[in-house]
Every structure is written in C-alpha cells, then in structure tokens.
Amino acid sequence: MSDILIVDDERDIRELIGDILEDEGYATRLAANSQEAMTEINAEPPALLILDIWLKDSKMDGIDILKTVKRDNPDIPVVIISGHGNIEIAVAAIKQGAYDFIEKPFNIDQLLVVIRRAMEASLLRRENTQLKRGEVKSAEMIGDSASFRALISQLDKVTKSNGRVMLTGPAGAGKEVAARYVHAQSNRAKAPFVTVNCAGVEPEMMEAMLFGRETAKRGVEPGLLEQAHGGVVYFDEVADMPNGTQSKILRVLVDQQFTRVGGNDKVRVDLRVISSTNRDLQTEIAAGRFREELYHRLNVVPIAVPSLAERREDIPVLAEHFIEQCNRAQGLPLRQMTEEAVALMQTMTWPGNVRQLKNLVERVLILGDGTGPIEARELPQDSAPGEGAEDRVVLSGTLATLPLREAREAFEREYLLTQINRFGGNISRTASFVGMERSALHRKLKSLGVVTSAKSGARIARVDGTYTEAT
C-alpha cells in the first residue's frame, strides 16, 4: 500500500491528476472504469483512492465502489471527485466513509492539500492500530547455538511462501518472535501482523473480536481478521480457541471470507495464518477439545521452537540484548556482566525460558545500584546461604550422606554434565573452562560414565543412556 489509484472515465482528467501527483513524488496507477478499478484494488490495495462518482461503461458507480472498498479495505482513504457535484452527493459519499469530496473543475492546490492530509491521516490510523494491537514488537532473532541456527534455517525456508506454519514449544520460548520474524522476512512485511490471544479472550467475545460486528448504533466495527487483510494473523496458543469458533475459523481458511456478527455482507480477506501452541494437539484432539480438520489446516509446516535449556550457549548474548533493550526503552543502566554472573545464568533452571530471562535482567537492572558490572550475587540463588557463609557450598541431602569418594564422583558427574550442556556439548570449550586438557576430560567423562549425543541440533551430555539436561 504505497501508491495512489486514480479512477476516472475521462482520460485527460486521470492522466492530468496522475502527472501532477507524480511531479509531487507520488507513485500512481490509473483506471478508466469500475472493472479496471476493482482489478487494481484486488491485485494490490492502494494507499489512497481518488474516485470519480460518475463512470461511463461501468457496472458500478463511484458510490458502489466506495462501499465495496470500505467493506473490504476500510483503511484506504477515498477522495471523491465529480463534475456534477452537489451537497446531496457529497453528504452521501461522506456517510459511506469517503475522506473528502472535491468538485470539478478542481483547484490543483486544493487537491494536493486534501491528498496530503488524507495520506497523513491514513498513516496515523495505521500506526495507532498497530500500537493498540501491540504490533510494535521485536522480530529480531538472537542467538548462535546449534539448535538456534537449526530453527532459523527452518524459518527462512517458509518466509517467502504463504504456507500455514504451526510453531510448537514451551511457554516463553519465543514463538511469537519467531512468527514475527517470518512476517518481517516475507513479501507481506509491509502489511499488518495481527495477534489473536486465544487464551486471553472470553469465549462469548471471541467471534466479535475476530469477525467484527455491525450494529445500528455503532455501525461497522472491523474485527481482527479484517484488520489483518493482506498480512498475517497469528493465533497465539491456538489450543485455547473455543470449540464453536474453531469450526468458523476452519470455514474462513477454506473460503477466505466471513460475515460480521450482526451483518449480512460477505467480507473477503487475504491472510497468511501462523499458529502456536505449548500443548500436544493430538492429545487435545483425542480429548475432543480441538478439531482435527482445523489441526490439519493449520499444521502445514510444523516448526519446533527450542527451550532455553536447549540453547544455553545463547544466554550471554540474549542477556546483553535485553540489557540494551531495557536501556533504550526505559533508560535503565547499561551494565556489563561478570564471567561469574554469566556462568551462573547458564547453569540456572529456566522454566519460563527466554521470557523469564528477560524479566530477570529487567529486575536486576531496576534493583541494582546502577554502577559496575552485574555480579553473580545479584542473581537469584536456589539455596540462600546463611550469614557469614558466602564461601560455603550447600550440599543436597543425598550428597551429604555419601562417603567422600562417592560424593566426589557424584559431584564431578553433575558438574561436568552441567558444563558440557552449558557449552552445547563442545568438549574443547568445556575443557578450557574447567581447566583440563581435552584428553584428560575425555578420560574423566569415560570414568564417570558420561557420553555426549546429538539432540535437537546440539550435543547433549547424558549418563547411562538417559538424557540429562542441565538444570
């Protein structure tokens, strides 16, 4: 939506307006009748429509085209022009949603003023809608671990298609960021990205929110699907979508059209659909909570988003990114992290995944004194030592009851498992960190029964044939 479509049955008029606007730096398209106009609009909605009321050799007049455009593309401003203008036509056009009305013969300066204002109003409306929907969010993917690179490779393969994508993974892993990445790299990047929070809307309100509604008092209120026309609709946690709505969404995916709540007209939409879930949808289907037909429609390209535990190597760069983000957005201190703090973060448990890491970084920056690097003591500890016990190691109950030799082996096994998983299975980096020669580390791992195996694009340490992820 970056050009202006001029619709007028008089060739001299439409070419004159086109030449004037191009001299002002606008890109234009021309149409002589309603058929050409609708073909151009359906191919690519314009940023602005200049529309003559009376069109010879056309199935639709200007008012009919105006009604259709405002039904299917409500964000397009329409400026009406006519050589037969009167107050009744002007009022009718404005009531149908026209931005303004100009009578022929028009004053060029007046026309340019109206067009500039219409374009500015359209831009402000789109930006306001984006802010209300929370669209201004990061689509930047951060990381360099093997599992992260495998994810990016999969996402890159689907960016240029219109195939429906199903993102799976635990809560907080970054499924919405992955969806926004696909949108930002696609040919729909300039069109809307609209999020539908399936878990955050009351079932009785879901259909009005999705499809919009029409009432005598408030007129037409476009829904989220209508707002996403030409772009991407993202169903966040789609397993929480009400059963009744599921069947209607299925019909939209088949027909690419729907009827607003309380309305009669069909609304056509061009959408790409991306969904996400942290549940096993096959289990939901078996329990009767999710429609199997909808699952097959949405799950065309399944992509798993790894948990933070599967990409511990990315924790330092993610933390640094969130520190910079908090500094830009909130003015919080721009602090570095000590090696000890980084090491501790890479060995912590992250049930909330990347979202939990972001929240932790923000909390540390808010509560800290704002000077010097972030130290390990500022991070939450699983076991808080008592007063004067800063240098003590707190033993688990099991470890404390073992003989020294067995306790040492158990500690070494757990410690090395943690470090290997922290470095994504990279033996050389692990050996360097723990202060051992690589060959000596291999011998130690063998004596402790620790092996490494490929899993989810990375190498994960395990003991006795059972995968053990660092926690």
N, C-alpha and C positions, 0 to 999 in steps of 0.2 A: 504494500500500500504506500507508493511513493510518488504517483503521478496524478494528473487531473484528466478526467474523461469529459469531453465536451460533446453534448448531444444536441444537434440542431439540423432541421431538414434543409436549411439554406446553406449551401456550400460556402458562399462568401463569408457568411457570419461565423461559422465554426472555424474556418481557416484564419479569419481575422483574429478571433479570440485566441486561437492556438499560437499564432505568431506573436501576439502581444505577451502571452504568458511565457513563451519560450525566451523572449527577449529579457524577461524578468528572472530567468533561471529555472523555471518550472519545466518538468517533462510532461508532455500531453499525449493523449490519444483522442481520435475523432470518431464519431458515429453519426450516421445520417437518419436512422430510424430506430424504432424500438427493438427490432430483431438484432441489429448490429450492437445496440447499446447493451442488451442483456447478454449477448455473446461475450462482449468485452468484460462485463462485470463478473460473469461466471468464471471466465478464464483467470482473472486477477482483479480483485476488488480495488478500485482506485482510492487515493487519499481524499479526493474531492470530486463531486459530480456537478457539472454545470448543465442544466437541463431546460430545454425549451418546452413550453406547455403544449403547443400545437405541432404535431408531427404528421406530415403527409405520408401516405402509403405505409402506415404503421398499424399494427393490431392493437397497440396500447398508446394512449396519450401520455403526456408528462405526469399527470396526477397518478395514473396507473403504475407507471414506472417508479414514481416516488414511493407509493405504498409498498411495492414489492421490495425495493431496496431497504426501506426502513423495517420491513419484516425480517429479511434475511441478513442484512448487514447494517444494523442500527447505528454503528459508529461512523458511517460515512456521511459527512455533511453534504447537503444538497442545496445548491443555489439555483432558484427558478428564474428563467428569463422568458419574456413574452412580448410580442408586438401588439397584443390585444389585451393588455393588462387593464384590470380594474380592481377595485377593492375587494370584490367577492372572490375573485381568483386568488388574490394574494392571501386573504384570510383562509381559504380552503387549503392552500399549499402549506401555510404555517401550521395549521391544525394537523396536517398529515405528517409533520415533522421536518419540513424544509427549514434550512438555516436562515434564508433571506429570500427576497423577491426583488428583481430588477426589471424595469420596463424598458423595452426597445423604443426608440434608439437610446442606447445607454451611454453614459459618460464613462470613458476609459478609466479615469482616476477613481471614480466611484466603484467601478467593477473591481479594480485592484485592491482597494481598501476592504471591500466585502470578502474577497478571496483570502487576503492575508488574515483577517480576523477569523474566518471560518477554519482555515488551516491551523491557526494557533489554538482555537477552541477545541478542535478535534484532537490535537496533540495533548493538551492539558487533560481532556477527558480520558484519553487512553492511559496517561501516566497516573491519574487519580485512581482509575480502575485497577491498574497494576498494584498500586500501593495498598488499596483496600484488600486485594486478594493476596497480599504478601508476595507478589511476584519478584520484587527486587531482592533476590537471594542469590547466593553464590552458586555458580555452576562449575567452579574450579575444582578439579580433582587433584588431591595432594598425596604424593607417596612415590616410592620406588621399589618396594618389596616385590618378590616374585608373584605373590598372589594378587597384589595390586596391579602389576603390569598385565597379568592374565585377564583381569577384569576390564582394564582399558582396551585391551585387544578385542574383547568381545563387544564392548560398547561401540567401538569405532566401526565394527562391521555392520551395525544396524543404523548408523546415523543417517545415511543417505537413502534409506528405504522408508516406506510407510508402514512396514510390518509392526504389528502389535507386540509389545515387549512386556514380559512378566518378570519383575525383579523380586527375588526372594532373599531373605537374610534376617538376622535378629534385629530387634528394635534398636535404633540409634546407630546402625552400621553405615548409614549414608545412602539409603535407597533413593531418597528424593534428590540428593545432589547428583546421583548417577542419572536419574531421569532428566534433570535439568541439563546435564552435560550432553545427553543425546539430543535434546531440543536445540541447544546452543550450537551444535555442530551440524545440524540438519538444514535442509532448504526451507524449513519453516521457522528459522531462528528469529525472524523479524515479526512473526505472528505471535499471538498470546500463548502463554503457558499457564493453564488454569488448574489449580489443585482442588480436588474434591476429597475432603477429610471424611471418609466413610464412617469412622468411629466417633466423630465429633458432632454429628447431626442427629436430632431426634427422628425416628423412622417416619412419623407423620409429616415432617417438614422436608424430607429428602427429595420428593418428586418436584415440589415447587421450587426448591433450590436448584435442582438440575435442569428442569424443563422450563422454568419461568411460569408466569401466570398472567391472566387477563381478568381485570375486574372493571365494572362500570365506574367505580370511584377513582381508581388509580391508573386505569388504562393498562398498557402493556409493560410488564416487568420482565426483561430478559433473564433467563437462568444461566447457570454456569456453562452449559453446553453451547448455548447461543453465543456467549461471550468468548468462547474458545474457538469459534468458527475460523477456519484457515490455519489453526495452530494445533496445540497439543492439550489434551485433557489427561490429567494424572490422577488415577484413583488410588489414593493412599490407604493402605490396609483394606483392600477390597473385600476381604473375608467378612468385614463388618457391615457390608451393604445389606439393607433389609431385603428379605426374600421377594416381596412384591415388586420392589424396584429392580431387582435383578432381571426379571422377565422383560421389563420395559427397556432396560439398557440393552438387552440382547436384541430386541427389535430395532433399536436405534443403530446398533452395529451392522445389522443386515440392511436396513433401508436408508441409513444416513439422513433420517428425518424423524420428526416427532410433533406432537401437538402440545401447546402450553396448557397448564392446568386452567380450566375455565374457558379455554379458547376452542376454535374450530379449524383455523387455518393450519396447514402443514408448514413446519419450519424446516428448511433444508440446511444441513450442516456438513462441512468438510473437516473432519477431525482425524488426528492420529491419537491412538489410545496407548498409554503406558500405565501399567498397574503395579502394585507392590503388595507383599504380604509377609508377615513373620510366622504364619501358620502353615501347616500341611493341608493344602486344599483338597487333596484326595481324602483325607480324614473328614474334612468338613462336608465333602460330597456324600461320603458314606453315611454320615450322621443326618443328612437331609438339610443341612444348613447352607449349602451352596449348590447352585445349578450346574450340572455337568456340562450342558451346552454352552453356558457362559464361560466356564473354565477353558473349554477348547477354543473358543473365540478369542479369549484374552491371552492364552498361553502359547502364542505362535512362536515366539522366541524367548525361551526361559533363560534368565541370567542370574546366577547366584552372586550376591554381594558379600564378601568375606567379613567375618567379625574382626574386631581389633586384635583379639588373641591370635588370629591367623596372619596378622601383618604387624607384629611388634616392632619390626625394623623401622616402620613409618612413624612411630610415636614421637621421636625428636623433631622431625620436620613438621608434623601436624601441630605439635605444641608451639613451635616457633611461629607457624602460620596463625594460630589462634591468638598468640600474644600480639602480633602485628595487627590483627583484625580488631582486637579489643582497644588497641591504641588509637586506630583510625576512627572507630565508631563511637568510643566512649571516653577517649582521652586518658585511658589507664596507662600506667608507666610501661615503657618499652624496655623490658628486662631480659637479660640472657638467662641461661640455665647452667648450673654447675654440672660436671660429669656425674657426680653422685646423685643429683636430682634426676638426671636422665636415666641413669641405671635403675634407680628405684621405680620410676614410672614404667619402665619396660618390664618390670617383674611384678607389678601390681595386678590385681584382678580388675577386669573391666566389663562387668555385666551390662552396663549401659553403653558400651562401645564408644564410638567417636563422639557421640553427643555427651557422654559422661566426661570424656577427656576435655572437651571444650568447656563444660561447666566448671571442672576442677581448675583449669587455667584461669578462668574469669574470677573464681573465688579467691585464688591465691593472689592475683593482682589487686583485687579490691581490699583484702585484709592485710596485705603486706605493707611494709613501711615505704615502699616505692623506690628504695635505693639498693644498689648492688644486685648481683645475680640471684636467681631463685635457688634456694638451698634445699637439700633433702628434708631437713627438719620442718620445712613449711608445708610439706605434703602430708596427707592423712596417713596414719600408721595403723596397721591391722591390730597390733598389740602395743599399747602405750606403756613404756617403761616407767617405773616408779621414780620418785625424786632422787637425784644423785646417781641414776643408773644409766646415764647416757651411753656408756661404753659396753653395757651388758647385752648379751644375746639371750632373748627369751626363748626357752625350749618348749616344744609341744609336750603334752603329757606322755605320748608314746615314746618320743625320743629320750625323754628324761629317765625312762625306766629300763633302757637298754644298756648292756655292757659297753664300755668305751669303744671297742673295736667295731661292734655292730652299729653303734650310734654314729661313729665316724663315717662308715661306709654309707649309711642311710643319708647322712647329711651331704656327703660328696655326690651321691647319686642325684639327690634332689637339686643340689646347687648346680651341677653340670647340666642336668635336664633344663633347668630354668635358663641358664646362659646360652645353651645351644638354640633353644626356641626363641630366645630374645634376639639372636643374630640370624634367625631364619635358617638354621641348620648349617651355617657357614663355619666350618671347623677352624679355618685359618684365623678368622676374626675372633672366634671364641678362645682359641689358644693364646692369641695376643692379649686379650683382656684378662684371662685368668692367670697369665704369667707362666705358661708352659710351652715347651716345644710341641709342634704339631704331632710328631711321632709319639711323644710321651703321653699326650692327651688321648691319642687313639688307643694306646695300651691301657690307660686308665679306664676309658669308656668300655673297653672289652672286658676288663676285670670286673667292672660293676654291672655288666650285662646291659649296657645302654647301646642302642643302634639308632641310626637315622634312616628315615624313609621318606619318599616323595608323598606329599598330600596337599591338595588344593593349590598347586602351583608353587609350593615351598617345600622345604625339607623339615620334618618334624621329628624330634627325638622321642624314642619310646623304650619301654622296658618289657622284656618277656613277652613280646608280640602284642602288647596292648598300647595303643597310642596314649601318650600322656602329654597334654598341652600345658605349658607353663601357666601357672595361675598366681 
